[in-house]
Structure formats: structure tokens, C-alpha cells
Amino acid sequence: MKDICAVSTPLAEGGISVIRISGENSIEIAAKIFKTTSGKKIEEMPGYTCAYGNITDGERIIDDGVLTVFKAPRSYTGENVCEISCHGGIFVTKKVLRLCIKNGAELAEKGEFTKRAMLNGKMSLTQAEAVMDTISAQGEYALNSANLTREGRLFKKISEVNRELVKILGELAAWVDYPEEDLPGIEEENLRKSLENAASVTEKILADYDGGMILKNGIETCIAGKPNVGKSTLMNMLLGYERSIVTDVAGTTRDVIEEKARIGEFILKLSDTAGIHDTQDTVEKIGVEIAKKKLENAMLVMEVFDTSRPLDNEDTELLEYVKDLGKRTVIILNKSDLENKISREFFTGYSDNIVEISAKNDEGREDIQSAVENLFGFGNYDADSTIFANERQRSCAEKADKYLKMALESLDMGETLDAVTVMIDYAANALLELTGEKATEAVVDEVFSKFCVGK
Ligand code: GDP
């Protein structure tokens, strides 16, 4: 296999850059361009050691830096790997990279280091995907989940289920071949139990995925309330900068504005809407329709009220409308800096989470955070549960789950074991595709195409 090289740090000015070379001849290539100050021969350096020296193009010194050597199979890729740390200038980094290419390495493709790690048995496909998740993790939970997957938890969990299914398939195959013989392996009750057990694992995995998506992609959050209660101001407070146009004229937020705000461990995908008041204005009417749709699709609704004015029909309409939708809600009593005209008790039947804030004065953020954590389970997440990395894995798990349930149904309906066998076979295949043990080349390529070069 060819030797590959790439810049593994971001190509931007920084303290250092790391250029990685992997392949059978990577040590020889490094030896051509790196001269240790001590005079030590690079070919003689043991794995996991480093040396200081100059990076040279022939006689010319390009930079000084540190070379780290990893010997196969004890490296990230499982091959010989050399990492050159040079100064983190863009020009000098590119120059070192070109030097590697000039001396026999080829520029790595996206994710090629990790792909080689997988092909060399260093990790499963799900673990490789978790590497990407670790890189993109933006919070403690997401990182924890990626780390667990990288440790191989997901792989192990699914492999256990698969082993069980393959065992069943073996027994069933024997039955199909010799149906007239009494095979003790196929007690129908046992078969059902095994299938139910497998299905409970796929179900749990699918449920975890939904939780994982909240952490990864954020909570669709709709900020609702009649004009002028302070929705835009609240949004700006959550975002930490001016995004919506705040004015004193009712109904200014005509279009739906969407932004992502980080609140504690969670990312809120906020949309600020025009409210759901009756209006004759055609433009606003469209806004109200969009707002209603947003409310329907939201995972979380923040209902905003202006406590400096008595409640009116429009406020109660919103409360009732959202209550009927059965959403998770936070009731936000805004403008707490002004004299209060509304009793807090009025809202108790509508939400368990009522917070008083002054959006204008940036007060109440922590209370909103506690309410969100309360609703979306800060602490409710099983820290040990393996959260899915991506849609590919979810759809494999879903397929497996579907076929397991169909197998159970076939059993219930007294169909022949042939039919059951087919379903179990499909389920097992879907799980093998999930872990990558039976993934097609196209699937593998697709996974690695999402990586960056150098990883
Ligand atoms: P929206 O129409 O619901 O988006 O309301 P805006 O965010 O545009 O706010 C309407 C008006 O209320 C603006 O003049 C804001 O400055 C004012 N406002 C918003 N929040 C507060 C608050 O906490 N206290 C006070 N006193 N005024 C606020």
C-alpha cells in the first residue's frame, strides 16, 4: 500500500502544525527530510519515541521541530507512522507537506488514516465514526457518547445480539434441513425469548439515538408570544448578541428567525415567531401560519408574557393552543424589572416550568437553563448509554428492529419457521452492516468522505 501524508492540524496559523506520514516506508521518508540534532538515525528510533531536529530539503533547512515515531502495528493506523511537528505557519506547514510528497508519500484522502486503522483491524466502523464525533463534539454529553462508542461499547452491544441471532440461525438451518427430526434447540418459547431480547436492545439503541440527536443537533425551540412581550429581546439574550430587530412597534418580527444558542449542555435551535394573534395584515397572516407550524414541530416551546401588563385574550389563546399541542414548555414571565400586573399562580396549570426574567437586563438566563435541564433531563441521560453517531447507524438499527418484530409476528401467527428464519437473517445482516462487518465498500467510502483530510 502506498505511503500517505497530510497535515493533521487545522491549516491555520498556530503554535505548531503536525504533518503525519503513514505506510510501510514512512520512516524512510521521514529520514530523508528530518535530521536529528543528536545525530541519531531515525531508522533506529524505537516506536513511541521522539527526537528534536531540522526539517531539510537537501542541504537547505526549512524549519526545526520534533519527529515522533510509531512502529507498526502500534500506531493509529496500524502501519509505521511518523509525525513531524513544525512551526504552525501556513507557508512552512505546506512546505513540509510538499517535502513529504517530493520524497515518496502521496497526499492522503479524507479520513484515510482512520480508514486504514479500520482496515488494519484497529477499530470497527462505528468506532471510526466515533472518531469524527469526538472531533465535532461541542459539549460534555456529546463527547462522552463519542468516547463510549470509540471504546467499542456500541460494537460490543450489537455483536452480542448478533451472536445470539447467528446461533438461532444455525439451529433453524438445521431444522430446515432435517424438519422431521426433533431438534431440541428450537423450543419456540426460547426462540421467542431470544428475539424479544434482541428487539429490546435495538429498541433501546433507537431511543438512545433520539436522546443523542438532541445533544448533537439541538432542541427545536419555538419562542412564542404576542407582539412586544420581548421575544426578540429574549432571543438576543440567549444568543448573546443582537440578532433580531428589537423595536417598540407591535408585530415587527414578521419572518421566522432561526439561530442556535448554547444553554448549559444543550443547544437550542431557536425560532422567534410572529406570535399567533389574529391579524388582517396579509404579511403577518403568513407569519402566524408559519408560527403555528413551528409550534407544532417544536420540541420545546417558550411562551413569553409581558408581566407589566394585564393578560389579554391573545395571551390566553396562546396558553390554550400550546397546552392542546401537549409540548414541553417553559413559561417566561418577562419584564420583571417593571411593576408586576400578573399573578404567577395563573400559569400553574399550563406548565411546570415558570421563570421570571428581564430579557432587557439580561437577567434570568440561569433559571431558563434549569428549566430546560429539568425538561430535557440533565441527569436523566444515562451517561453509560451509547448514543448513536449518525443516521446511517440509526437506519441499520431500525431495519434490524423491524425484521425482529416481523419474526416475532410470524411466530405469533404460527407461520413456518422458514419465514421466521428469513426475517432473522435480514435482521442479522442489518446489524452486521451497522458495525461495518458486512458493510459494502460504498458505505465505507461514504463514511470516510465526511472526514477531514489528515484524520
Ligand atoms: P417582541 O415583539 O415580542 O419580539 O418584543 P421585543 O423584543 O421587540 O420587545 C418589545 C419592547 O419591549 C422593546 O422596547 C424592548 O426593549 C422591551 N423589552 C423587552 N424585554 C424587556 C424587559 O425585560 N424589560 C423591559 N422593561 N422592557 C423590555
Residues whose N, C-alpha, C, O or C-beta is under 5 A from the ligand:
A	BS01	GDP	K226 P227 N228 V229 G230 K231 S232 T233 I245 V246 T247 D248 T253 N334 K335 S336 D337 L338 I357 S358 A359 K360 N361
